Amino acid sequence: MRSGEQCCPACSVSSRRVHSRYQRRLADLPVAGRLVELCLTVRRFFCLNTVCEMRTFVEQSSG
């Protein structure tokens, strides 16, 4: 699979067609009085399988 591709979790068909992007924010307790926040930009893809129930799906970050 190429870096610009993701597989649909329902049917496993690979897609490179991006629907949109949005940010996910994860926060934790302060460390040494400083705010801890992780910001990820994730992509939503179109599923290219016409018989798949999922029209779109979000890429999963590794790790």
N, CA, C and O atoms as a Maestro MAE file, in Angstrom:
{
 s_m_m2io_version
 :::
 2.0.0
}

f_m_ct {
 s_m_title
 :::
 protein
 m_atom[252] {
  # First column is atom index #
  i_m_mmod_type
  r_m_x_coord
  r_m_y_coord
  r_m_z_coord
  i_m_residue_number
  s_m_chain_name
  s_m_pdb_residue_name
  s_m_pdb_atom_name
  i_m_atomic_number
  :::
  1 25 0.852 -1.179 0.000 1 A "MET " " N  " 7
  2 3 0.000 0.000 0.000 1 A "MET " " CA " 6
  3 2 0.893 1.235 0.000 1 A "MET " " C  " 6
  4 15 1.876 1.282 0.738 1 A "MET " " O  " 8
  5 25 0.575 2.213 -0.795 2 A "ARG " " N  " 7
  6 3 1.331 3.461 -0.871 2 A "ARG " " CA " 6
  7 2 0.953 4.372 0.282 2 A "ARG " " C  " 6
  8 15 -0.062 4.160 0.945 2 A "ARG " " O  " 8
  9 25 1.782 5.397 0.522 3 A "SER " " N  " 7
  10 3 1.541 6.292 1.663 3 A "SER " " CA " 6
  11 2 0.261 7.109 1.515 3 A "SER " " C  " 6
  12 15 -0.325 7.504 2.523 3 A "SER " " O  " 8
  13 25 -0.184 7.372 0.303 4 A "GLY " " N  " 7
  14 3 -1.394 8.140 0.092 4 A "GLY " " CA " 6
  15 2 -2.654 7.302 0.047 4 A "GLY " " C  " 6
  16 15 -3.739 7.819 -0.220 4 A "GLY " " O  " 8
  17 25 -2.519 6.014 0.305 5 A "GLU " " N  " 7
  18 3 -3.655 5.099 0.238 5 A "GLU " " CA " 6
  19 2 -4.032 4.585 1.624 5 A "GLU " " C  " 6
  20 15 -3.198 4.513 2.527 5 A "GLU " " O  " 8
  21 25 -5.289 4.237 1.768 6 A "GLN " " N  " 7
  22 3 -5.780 3.568 2.968 6 A "GLN " " CA " 6
  23 2 -6.775 2.511 2.530 6 A "GLN " " C  " 6
  24 15 -7.430 2.649 1.497 6 A "GLN " " O  " 8
  25 25 -6.882 1.467 3.315 7 A "CYS " " N  " 7
  26 3 -7.844 0.399 3.020 7 A "CYS " " CA " 6
  27 2 -9.109 0.604 3.841 7 A "CYS " " C  " 6
  28 15 -9.050 0.959 5.018 7 A "CYS " " O  " 8
  29 25 -10.227 0.380 3.217 8 A "CYS " " N  " 7
  30 3 -11.509 0.457 3.898 8 A "CYS " " CA " 6
  31 2 -11.556 -0.637 4.967 8 A "CYS " " C  " 6
  32 15 -11.256 -1.793 4.668 8 A "CYS " " O  " 8
  33 25 -11.924 -0.300 6.196 9 A "PRO " " N  " 7
  34 3 -11.977 -1.318 7.249 9 A "PRO " " CA " 6
  35 2 -13.095 -2.343 7.043 9 A "PRO " " C  " 6
  36 15 -13.035 -3.432 7.615 9 A "PRO " " O  " 8
  37 25 -14.094 -2.027 6.255 10 A "ALA " " N  " 7
  38 3 -15.219 -2.944 6.045 10 A "ALA " " CA " 6
  39 2 -14.957 -3.938 4.919 10 A "ALA " " C  " 6
  40 15 -15.290 -5.116 5.051 10 A "ALA " " O  " 8
  41 25 -14.362 -3.482 3.811 11 A "CYS " " N  " 7
  42 3 -14.214 -4.361 2.650 11 A "CYS " " CA " 6
  43 2 -12.762 -4.553 2.206 11 A "CYS " " C  " 6
  44 15 -12.492 -5.363 1.319 11 A "CYS " " O  " 8
  45 25 -11.833 -3.822 2.806 12 A "SER " " N  " 7
  46 3 -10.389 -3.925 2.519 12 A "SER " " CA " 6
  47 2 -9.979 -3.438 1.136 12 A "SER " " C  " 6
  48 15 -8.868 -3.730 0.694 12 A "SER " " O  " 8
  49 25 -10.842 -2.708 0.443 13 A "VAL " " N  " 7
  50 3 -10.482 -2.133 -0.852 13 A "VAL " " CA " 6
  51 2 -9.667 -0.871 -0.611 13 A "VAL " " C  " 6
  52 15 -10.040 -0.027 0.204 13 A "VAL " " O  " 8
  53 25 -8.556 -0.750 -1.321 14 A "SER " " N  " 7
  54 3 -7.669 0.392 -1.186 14 A "SER " " CA " 6
  55 2 -8.246 1.621 -1.890 14 A "SER " " C  " 6
  56 15 -8.847 1.512 -2.959 14 A "SER " " O  " 8
  57 25 -8.054 2.794 -1.271 15 A "SER " " N  " 7
  58 3 -8.562 4.041 -1.857 15 A "SER " " CA " 6
  59 2 -7.523 5.145 -1.717 15 A "SER " " C  " 6
  60 15 -6.829 5.233 -0.704 15 A "SER " " O  " 8
  61 25 -7.421 5.984 -2.740 16 A "ARG " " N  " 7
  62 3 -6.577 7.178 -2.696 16 A "ARG " " CA " 6
  63 2 -7.429 8.443 -2.803 16 A "ARG " " C  " 6
  64 15 -6.899 9.554 -2.799 16 A "ARG " " O  " 8
  65 25 -8.733 8.273 -2.899 17 A "ARG " " N  " 7
  66 3 -9.648 9.405 -3.105 17 A "ARG " " CA " 6
  67 2 -10.040 10.012 -1.759 17 A "ARG " " C  " 6
  68 15 -10.815 9.426 -1.004 17 A "ARG " " O  " 8
  69 25 -9.496 11.193 -1.472 18 A "VAL " " N  " 7
  70 3 -9.709 11.860 -0.188 18 A "VAL " " CA " 6
  71 2 -11.015 12.639 -0.216 18 A "VAL " " C  " 6
  72 15 -11.267 13.409 -1.144 18 A "VAL " " O  " 8
  73 25 -11.835 12.441 0.788 19 A "HIS " " N  " 7
  74 3 -13.102 13.152 0.955 19 A "HIS " " CA " 6
  75 2 -12.862 14.489 1.655 19 A "HIS " " C  " 6
  76 15 -13.333 15.528 1.192 19 A "HIS " " O  " 8
  77 25 -12.126 14.463 2.775 20 A "SER " " N  " 7
  78 3 -11.861 15.679 3.546 20 A "SER " " CA " 6
  79 2 -10.749 15.409 4.550 20 A "SER " " C  " 6
  80 15 -10.254 14.288 4.667 20 A "SER " " O  " 8
  81 25 -10.371 16.450 5.266 21 A "ARG " " N  " 7
  82 3 -9.383 16.354 6.341 21 A "ARG " " CA " 6
  83 2 -9.940 17.070 7.562 21 A "ARG " " C  " 6
  84 15 -10.696 18.033 7.437 21 A "ARG " " O  " 8
  85 25 -9.561 16.595 8.741 22 A "TYR " " N  " 7
  86 3 -9.940 17.294 9.962 22 A "TYR " " CA " 6
  87 2 -8.921 16.989 11.042 22 A "TYR " " C  " 6
  88 15 -8.097 16.086 10.897 22 A "TYR " " O  " 8
  89 25 -8.983 17.755 12.134 23 A "GLN " " N  " 7
  90 3 -8.022 17.574 13.211 23 A "GLN " " CA " 6
  91 2 -8.636 16.821 14.382 23 A "GLN " " C  " 6
  92 15 -9.786 17.047 14.761 23 A "GLN " " O  " 8
  93 25 -7.839 15.922 14.941 24 A "ARG " " N  " 7
  94 3 -8.178 15.238 16.187 24 A "ARG " " CA " 6
  95 2 -7.236 15.781 17.247 24 A "ARG " " C  " 6
  96 15 -6.038 15.928 17.008 24 A "ARG " " O  " 8
  97 25 -7.781 16.077 18.417 25 A "ARG " " N  " 7
  98 3 -6.960 16.592 19.517 25 A "ARG " " CA " 6
  99 2 -7.075 15.660 20.715 25 A "ARG " " C  " 6
  100 15 -8.171 15.327 21.165 25 A "ARG " " O  " 8
  101 25 -5.929 15.254 21.213 26 A "LEU " " N  " 7
  102 3 -5.852 14.412 22.393 26 A "LEU " " CA " 6
  103 2 -5.133 15.198 23.477 26 A "LEU " " C  " 6
  104 15 -4.074 15.773 23.222 26 A "LEU " " O  " 8
  105 25 -5.683 15.231 24.664 27 A "ALA " " N  " 7
  106 3 -5.077 15.985 25.758 27 A "ALA " " CA " 6
  107 2 -4.807 15.054 26.936 27 A "ALA " " C  " 6
  108 15 -5.490 14.047 27.122 27 A "ALA " " O  " 8
  109 25 -3.798 15.414 27.726 28 A "ASP " " N  " 7
  110 3 -3.440 14.652 28.911 28 A "ASP " " CA " 6
  111 2 -3.297 15.630 30.068 28 A "ASP " " C  " 6
  112 15 -3.417 16.842 29.886 28 A "ASP " " O  " 8
  113 25 -3.045 15.107 31.238 29 A "LEU " " N  " 7
  114 3 -2.838 15.959 32.403 29 A "LEU " " CA " 6
  115 2 -1.590 16.803 32.227 29 A "LEU " " C  " 6
  116 15 -0.651 16.378 31.554 29 A "LEU " " O  " 8
  117 25 -1.559 17.986 32.816 30 A "PRO " " N  " 7
  118 3 -0.375 18.842 32.706 30 A "PRO " " CA " 6
  119 2 0.881 18.155 33.260 30 A "PRO " " C  " 6
  120 15 0.814 17.402 34.231 30 A "PRO " " O  " 8
  121 25 2.004 18.425 32.633 31 A "VAL " " N  " 7
  122 3 3.303 17.932 33.070 31 A "VAL " " CA " 6
  123 2 4.158 19.140 33.400 31 A "VAL " " C  " 6
  124 15 4.377 20.007 32.554 31 A "VAL " " O  " 8
  125 25 4.640 19.195 34.633 32 A "ALA " " N  " 7
  126 3 5.454 20.323 35.098 32 A "ALA " " CA " 6
  127 2 4.726 21.646 34.871 32 A "ALA " " C  " 6
  128 15 5.345 22.662 34.551 32 A "ALA " " O  " 8
  129 25 3.401 21.619 35.041 33 A "GLY " " N  " 7
  130 3 2.613 22.837 34.892 33 A "GLY " " CA " 6
  131 2 2.327 23.240 33.456 33 A "GLY " " C  " 6
  132 15 1.779 24.316 33.218 33 A "GLY " " O  " 8
  133 25 2.686 22.403 32.498 34 A "ARG " " N  " 7
  134 3 2.480 22.741 31.081 34 A "ARG " " CA " 6
  135 2 1.425 21.825 30.475 34 A "ARG " " C  " 6
  136 15 1.385 20.630 30.769 34 A "ARG " " O  " 8
  137 25 0.579 22.388 29.633 35 A "LEU " " N  " 7
  138 3 -0.475 21.656 28.949 35 A "LEU " " CA " 6
  139 2 0.130 20.653 27.963 35 A "LEU " " C  " 6
  140 15 1.069 20.983 27.238 35 A "LEU " " O  " 8
  141 25 -0.398 19.453 27.938 36 A "VAL " " N  " 7
  142 3 0.050 18.419 27.004 36 A "VAL " " CA " 6
  143 2 -1.085 18.155 26.029 36 A "VAL " " C  " 6
  144 15 -2.175 17.750 26.432 36 A "VAL " " O  " 8
  145 25 -0.829 18.386 24.737 37 A "GLU " " N  " 7
  146 3 -1.856 18.202 23.721 37 A "GLU " " CA " 6
  147 2 -1.222 17.680 22.443 37 A "GLU " " C  " 6
  148 15 -0.185 18.177 22.006 37 A "GLU " " O  " 8
  149 25 -1.849 16.678 21.852 38 A "LEU " " N  " 7
  150 3 -1.389 16.102 20.594 38 A "LEU " " CA " 6
  151 2 -2.430 16.420 19.535 38 A "LEU " " C  " 6
  152 15 -3.606 16.096 19.698 38 A "LEU " " O  " 8
  153 25 -2.006 17.047 18.460 39 A "CYS " " N  " 7
  154 3 -2.920 17.409 17.367 39 A "CYS " " CA " 6
  155 2 -2.559 16.592 16.131 39 A "CYS " " C  " 6
  156 15 -1.424 16.642 15.658 39 A "CYS " " O  " 8
  157 25 -3.523 15.843 15.612 40 A "LEU " " N  " 7
  158 3 -3.332 15.031 14.419 40 A "LEU " " CA " 6
  159 2 -4.280 15.495 13.325 40 A "LEU " " C  " 6
  160 15 -5.460 15.730 13.584 40 A "LEU " " O  " 8
  161 25 -3.780 15.626 12.122 41 A "THR " " N  " 7
  162 3 -4.654 15.873 10.981 41 A "THR " " CA " 6
  163 2 -4.878 14.533 10.306 41 A "THR " " C  " 6
  164 15 -3.925 13.882 9.877 41 A "THR " " O  " 8
  165 25 -6.128 14.121 10.210 42 A "VAL " " N  " 7
  166 3 -6.477 12.832 9.602 42 A "VAL " " CA " 6
  167 2 -7.325 13.067 8.357 42 A "VAL " " C  " 6
  168 15 -7.984 14.097 8.210 42 A "VAL " " O  " 8
  169 25 -7.285 12.089 7.478 43 A "ARG " " N  " 7
  170 3 -8.048 12.190 6.226 43 A "ARG " " CA " 6
  171 2 -9.238 11.238 6.251 43 A "ARG " " C  " 6
  172 15 -9.171 10.148 6.818 43 A "ARG " " O  " 8
  173 25 -10.315 11.669 5.634 44 A "ARG " " N  " 7
  174 3 -11.487 10.814 5.419 44 A "ARG " " CA " 6
  175 2 -11.455 10.459 3.925 44 A "ARG " " C  " 6
  176 15 -11.325 11.334 3.069 44 A "ARG " " O  " 8
  177 25 -11.575 9.167 3.635 45 A "PHE " " N  " 7
  178 3 -11.513 8.669 2.265 45 A "PHE " " CA " 6
  179 2 -12.871 8.172 1.798 45 A "PHE " " C  " 6
  180 15 -13.706 7.769 2.608 45 A "PHE " " O  " 8
  181 25 -13.088 8.202 0.496 46 A "PHE " " N  " 7
  182 3 -14.240 7.552 -0.122 46 A "PHE " " CA " 6
  183 2 -13.896 6.075 -0.308 46 A "PHE " " C  " 6
  184 15 -12.786 5.752 -0.732 46 A "PHE " " O  " 8
  185 25 -14.823 5.179 0.002 47 A "CYS " " N  " 7
  186 3 -14.650 3.764 -0.328 47 A "CYS " " CA " 6
  187 2 -15.048 3.598 -1.792 47 A "CYS " " C  " 6
  188 15 -16.136 4.008 -2.197 47 A "CYS " " O  " 8
  189 25 -14.168 2.999 -2.577 48 A "LEU " " N  " 7
  190 3 -14.405 2.869 -4.018 48 A "LEU " " CA " 6
  191 2 -15.192 1.612 -4.386 48 A "LEU " " C  " 6
  192 15 -15.530 1.411 -5.553 48 A "LEU " " O  " 8
  193 25 -15.482 0.772 -3.403 49 A "ASN " " N  " 7
  194 3 -16.260 -0.441 -3.627 49 A "ASN " " CA " 6
  195 2 -17.751 -0.069 -3.618 49 A "ASN " " C  " 6
  196 15 -18.281 0.330 -2.581 49 A "ASN " " O  " 8
  197 25 -18.412 -0.194 -4.740 50 A "THR " " N  " 7
  198 3 -19.809 0.250 -4.865 50 A "THR " " CA " 6
  199 2 -20.795 -0.576 -4.043 50 A "THR " " C  " 6
  200 15 -21.901 -0.110 -3.767 50 A "THR " " O  " 8
  201 25 -20.421 -1.786 -3.647 51 A "VAL " " N  " 7
  202 3 -21.325 -2.613 -2.849 51 A "VAL " " CA " 6
  203 2 -20.994 -2.570 -1.352 51 A "VAL " " C  " 6
  204 15 -21.656 -3.243 -0.561 51 A "VAL " " O  " 8
  205 25 -20.001 -1.808 -0.958 52 A "CYS " " N  " 7
  206 3 -19.625 -1.683 0.453 52 A "CYS " " CA " 6
  207 2 -20.611 -0.772 1.177 52 A "CYS " " C  " 6
  208 15 -21.072 0.224 0.619 52 A "CYS " " O  " 8
  209 25 -20.931 -1.119 2.425 53 A "GLU " " N  " 7
  210 3 -21.856 -0.316 3.224 53 A "GLU " " CA " 6
  211 2 -21.266 1.032 3.621 53 A "GLU " " C  " 6
  212 15 -22.002 2.000 3.813 53 A "GLU " " O  " 8
  213 25 -19.957 1.099 3.744 54 A "MET " " N  " 7
  214 3 -19.308 2.351 4.164 54 A "MET " " CA " 6
  215 2 -19.053 3.231 2.946 54 A "MET " " C  " 6
  216 15 -18.358 2.825 2.014 54 A "MET " " O  " 8
  217 25 -19.602 4.403 2.956 55 A "ARG " " N  " 7
  218 3 -19.347 5.354 1.867 55 A "ARG " " CA " 6
  219 2 -17.998 6.041 2.070 55 A "ARG " " C  " 6
  220 15 -17.239 6.244 1.122 55 A "ARG " " O  " 8
  221 25 -17.716 6.394 3.325 56 A "THR " " N  " 7
  222 3 -16.449 7.032 3.666 56 A "THR " " CA " 6
  223 2 -15.876 6.363 4.916 56 A "THR " " C  " 6
  224 15 -16.597 5.718 5.677 56 A "THR " " O  " 8
  225 25 -14.565 6.530 5.112 57 A "PHE " " N  " 7
  226 3 -13.908 6.004 6.297 57 A "PHE " " CA " 6
  227 2 -12.708 6.878 6.621 57 A "PHE " " C  " 6
  228 15 -12.176 7.576 5.758 57 A "PHE " " O  " 8
  229 25 -12.295 6.829 7.871 58 A "VAL " " N  " 7
  230 3 -11.190 7.672 8.344 58 A "VAL " " CA " 6
  231 2 -9.934 6.841 8.469 58 A "VAL " " C  " 6
  232 15 -9.975 5.699 8.928 58 A "VAL " " O  " 8
  233 25 -8.800 7.424 8.052 59 A "GLU " " N  " 7
  234 3 -7.541 6.714 8.194 59 A "GLU " " CA " 6
  235 2 -7.202 6.534 9.665 59 A "GLU " " C  " 6
  236 15 -7.516 7.386 10.496 59 A "GLU " " O  " 8
  237 25 -6.562 5.426 9.975 60 A "GLN " " N  " 7
  238 3 -6.144 5.132 11.326 60 A "GLN " " CA " 6
  239 2 -4.667 5.450 11.467 60 A "GLN " " C  " 6
  240 15 -3.862 5.073 10.615 60 A "GLN " " O  " 8
  241 25 -4.313 6.136 12.531 61 A "SER " " N  " 7
  242 3 -2.895 6.449 12.743 61 A "SER " " CA " 6
  243 2 -2.206 5.246 13.373 61 A "SER " " C  " 6
  244 15 -2.757 4.573 14.244 61 A "SER " " O  " 8
  245 25 -1.005 5.001 12.916 62 A "SER " " N  " 7
  246 3 -0.257 3.845 13.440 62 A "SER " " CA " 6
  247 2 0.371 4.202 14.785 62 A "SER " " C  " 6
  248 15 0.710 5.357 15.045 62 A "SER " " O  " 8
  249 25 0.516 3.199 15.617 63 A "GLY " " N  " 7
  250 3 1.143 3.419 16.918 63 A "GLY " " CA " 6
  251 2 0.147 3.972 17.850 63 A "GLY " " C  " 6
  252 15 0.465 4.234 19.010 63 A "GLY " " O  " 8
  :::
 }
 m_bond[251] {
  # First column is bond index #
  i_m_from
  i_m_to
  i_m_order
  :::
  1 1 2 1
  2 2 3 1
  3 3 4 2
  4 3 5 1
  5 5 6 1
  6 6 7 1
  7 7 8 2
  8 7 9 1
  9 9 10 1
  10 10 11 1
  11 11 12 2
  12 11 13 1
  13 13 14 1
  14 14 15 1
  15 15 16 2
  16 15 17 1
  17 17 18 1
  18 18 19 1
  19 19 20 2
  20 19 21 1
  21 21 22 1
  22 22 23 1
  23 23 24 2
  24 23 25 1
  25 25 26 1
  26 26 27 1
  27 27 28 2
  28 27 29 1
  29 29 30 1
  30 30 31 1
  31 31 32 2
  32 31 33 1
  33 33 34 1
  34 34 35 1
  35 35 36 2
  36 35 37 1
  37 37 38 1
  38 38 39 1
  39 39 40 2
  40 39 41 1
  41 41 42 1
  42 42 43 1
  43 43 44 2
  44 43 45 1
  45 45 46 1
  46 46 47 1
  47 47 48 2
  48 47 49 1
  49 49 50 1
  50 50 51 1
  51 51 52 2
  52 51 53 1
  53 53 54 1
  54 54 55 1
  55 55 56 2
  56 55 57 1
  57 57 58 1
  58 58 59 1
  59 59 60 2
  60 59 61 1
  61 61 62 1
  62 62 63 1
  63 63 64 2
  64 63 65 1
  65 65 66 1
  66 66 67 1
  67 67 68 2
  68 67 69 1
  69 69 70 1
  70 70 71 1
  71 71 72 2
  72 71 73 1
  73 73 74 1
  74 74 75 1
  75 75 76 2
  76 75 77 1
  77 77 78 1
  78 78 79 1
  79 79 80 2
  80 79 81 1
  81 81 82 1
  82 82 83 1
  83 83 84 2
  84 83 85 1
  85 85 86 1
  86 86 87 1
  87 87 88 2
  88 87 89 1
  89 89 90 1
  90 90 91 1
  91 91 92 2
  92 91 93 1
  93 93 94 1
  94 94 95 1
  95 95 96 2
  96 95 97 1
  97 97 98 1
  98 98 99 1
  99 99 100 2
  100 99 101 1
  101 101 102 1
  102 102 103 1
  103 103 104 2
  104 103 105 1
  105 105 106 1
  106 106 107 1
  107 107 108 2
  108 107 109 1
  109 109 110 1
  110 110 111 1
  111 111 112 2
  112 111 113 1
  113 113 114 1
  114 114 115 1
  115 115 116 2
  116 115 117 1
  117 117 118 1
  118 118 119 1
  119 119 120 2
  120 119 121 1
  121 121 122 1
  122 122 123 1
  123 123 124 2
  124 123 125 1
  125 125 126 1
  126 126 127 1
  127 127 128 2
  128 127 129 1
  129 129 130 1
  130 130 131 1
  131 131 132 2
  132 131 133 1
  133 133 134 1
  134 134 135 1
  135 135 136 2
  136 135 137 1
  137 137 138 1
  138 138 139 1
  139 139 140 2
  140 139 141 1
  141 141 142 1
  142 142 143 1
  143 143 144 2
  144 143 145 1
  145 145 146 1
  146 146 147 1
  147 147 148 2
  148 147 149 1
  149 149 150 1
  150 150 151 1
  151 151 152 2
  152 151 153 1
  153 153 154 1
  154 154 155 1
  155 155 156 2
  156 155 157 1
  157 157 158 1
  158 158 159 1
  159 159 160 2
  160 159 161 1
  161 161 162 1
  162 162 163 1
  163 163 164 2
  164 163 165 1
  165 165 166 1
  166 166 167 1
  167 167 168 2
  168 167 169 1
  169 169 170 1
  170 170 171 1
  171 171 172 2
  172 171 173 1
  173 173 174 1
  174 174 175 1
  175 175 176 2
  176 175 177 1
  177 177 178 1
  178 178 179 1
  179 179 180 2
  180 179 181 1
  181 181 182 1
  182 182 183 1
  183 183 184 2
  184 183 185 1
  185 185 186 1
  186 186 187 1
  187 187 188 2
  188 187 189 1
  189 189 190 1
  190 190 191 1
  191 191 192 2
  192 191 193 1
  193 193 194 1
  194 194 195 1
  195 195 196 2
  196 195 197 1
  197 197 198 1
  198 198 199 1
  199 199 200 2
  200 199 201 1
  201 201 202 1
  202 202 203 1
  203 203 204 2
  204 203 205 1
  205 205 206 1
  206 206 207 1
  207 207 208 2
  208 207 209 1
  209 209 210 1
  210 210 211 1
  211 211 212 2
  212 211 213 1
  213 213 214 1
  214 214 215 1
  215 215 216 2
  216 215 217 1
  217 217 218 1
  218 218 219 1
  219 219 220 2
  220 219 221 1
  221 221 222 1
  222 222 223 1
  223 223 224 2
  224 223 225 1
  225 225 226 1
  226 226 227 1
  227 227 228 2
  228 227 229 1
  229 229 230 1
  230 230 231 1
  231 231 232 2
  232 231 233 1
  233 233 234 1
  234 234 235 1
  235 235 236 2
  236 235 237 1
  237 237 238 1
  238 238 239 1
  239 239 240 2
  240 239 241 1
  241 241 242 1
  242 242 243 1
  243 243 244 2
  244 243 245 1
  245 245 246 1
  246 246 247 1
  247 247 248 2
  248 247 249 1
  249 249 250 1
  250 250 251 1
  251 251 252 2
  :::
 }
}
